[in-house]
Amino acid sequence: MLVTANATPVAKDVFQGTPAEYYQFIYRELLRAVDPAQYEDKRIVIKGCSDKPVPPAAYVELTKLLRPFAKSIMFGEPCSTVPVFKKPRVLKK
């Protein structure tokens, strides 16, 4: 509490936890700012390789966020994607 009280005026944010917990927290916060409706009926590729650490929980949150909107979600690099989700086609009568 003392660290938070003294750091708050000069720090962008104060977080208590491990680095892994911080990455999970910050990715969750960043994903809350995304409007998933902009991906309505879009094909989405979630990049697999990164030089920044991406916690597995971020992929879980992103999939939960986009699934209700996306036409399809794939994971990996454009030349070798792995299908994660595909919206079922609705047959018209």
C-alpha positions as CSV (number, residue, x, y, z in Angstrom):
1,M,0.0,0.0,0.0
2,L,2.9,2.4,0.8
3,V,4.5,1.7,-2.5
4,T,1.3,2.3,-4.4
5,A,0.6,5.5,-2.5
6,N,4.1,6.8,-3.3
7,A,4.3,5.5,-6.9
8,T,0.9,6.6,-8.1
9,P,1.7,10.2,-8.7
10,V,4.7,9.3,-10.9
11,A,3.8,5.9,-12.4
12,K,1.5,5.2,-15.3
13,D,0.1,2.2,-13.3
14,V,0.9,0.1,-10.3
15,F,0.5,-3.6,-10.3
16,Q,1.2,-6.3,-7.8
17,G,2.0,-9.8,-9.0
18,T,4.4,-11.8,-11.1
19,P,5.4,-10.7,-14.6
20,A,3.2,-13.5,-16.1
21,E,0.2,-12.2,-14.1
22,Y,1.0,-8.7,-15.3
23,Y,1.0,-9.8,-19.0
24,Q,-2.4,-11.5,-18.5
25,F,-3.8,-8.4,-16.8
26,I,-2.5,-5.9,-19.4
27,Y,-3.7,-8.0,-22.4
28,R,-7.1,-8.4,-20.8
29,E,-7.3,-4.6,-20.3
30,L,-6.2,-3.9,-23.9
31,L,-8.7,-6.4,-25.3
32,R,-11.5,-4.6,-23.4
33,A,-10.9,-1.6,-25.6
34,V,-11.5,-3.6,-28.8
35,D,-14.9,-3.3,-30.5
36,P,-15.5,-6.9,-31.6
37,A,-18.5,-5.8,-33.8
38,Q,-16.0,-4.4,-36.4
39,Y,-15.1,-8.1,-37.1
40,E,-18.6,-9.1,-38.0
41,D,-18.5,-11.9,-40.6
42,K,-14.7,-11.4,-41.2
43,R,-12.0,-14.1,-41.5
44,I,-9.5,-13.5,-38.8
45,V,-5.9,-14.8,-38.5
46,I,-4.4,-14.5,-35.1
47,K,-0.6,-14.3,-35.5
48,G,1.3,-17.1,-33.8
49,C,4.8,-15.8,-33.6
50,S,5.9,-12.7,-31.8
51,D,9.1,-11.2,-30.4
52,K,7.0,-10.0,-27.4
53,P,5.7,-12.4,-24.8
54,V,2.0,-13.2,-25.3
55,P,0.4,-15.3,-22.5
56,P,-1.8,-18.2,-23.5
57,A,-4.7,-16.5,-21.6
58,A,-4.6,-13.6,-24.1
59,Y,-5.4,-16.1,-26.9
60,V,-8.3,-17.5,-24.8
61,E,-9.7,-14.0,-24.2
62,L,-9.3,-13.0,-27.8
63,T,-11.1,-16.1,-29.1
64,K,-13.9,-15.5,-26.6
65,L,-14.2,-11.9,-27.7
66,L,-14.2,-12.6,-31.4
67,R,-16.1,-15.9,-31.7
68,P,-19.6,-14.4,-31.7
69,F,-18.7,-12.1,-34.6
70,A,-16.1,-13.7,-36.7
71,K,-16.9,-15.8,-39.8
72,S,-13.7,-17.8,-39.0
73,I,-10.8,-17.6,-36.7
74,M,-7.4,-19.1,-37.6
75,F,-4.1,-19.2,-35.7
76,G,-0.6,-19.1,-37.0
77,E,1.1,-17.5,-39.9
78,P,-0.7,-16.7,-43.2
79,C,1.1,-19.5,-45.0
80,S,0.2,-22.2,-42.4
81,T,-2.8,-21.3,-40.4
82,V,-4.7,-23.7,-38.1
83,P,-8.5,-23.4,-38.1
84,V,-9.8,-22.6,-34.6
85,F,-13.4,-21.7,-35.3
86,K,-15.7,-21.5,-38.3
87,K,-19.3,-20.2,-38.2
88,P,-21.8,-22.7,-39.4
89,R,-23.5,-21.9,-42.7
90,V,-27.2,-21.3,-42.4
91,L,-29.1,-22.8,-45.3
92,K,-31.8,-20.6,-46.7
93,K,-35.1,-22.2,-47.8
